[in-house]
């Protein structure tokens, strides 16, 4: 497992925990989930760019 994938899992886990405790009350769970997906995509794109430079 690559570092970026681990970071992704941590981010997703964090947002899931936050959404369970806090975000559901505010009704923004979908927005937080979308944000975590965007962060993961950004990390993976960055990883691909690094590979491209090598």
Protein Blocks (a to p, Z undefined) as FASTA:
>chain_A
ZZklmmmmmmmmmmmmmmmmmmmmnopmmmmmmmmmmmmmmmmmmmmmmmmmZZ
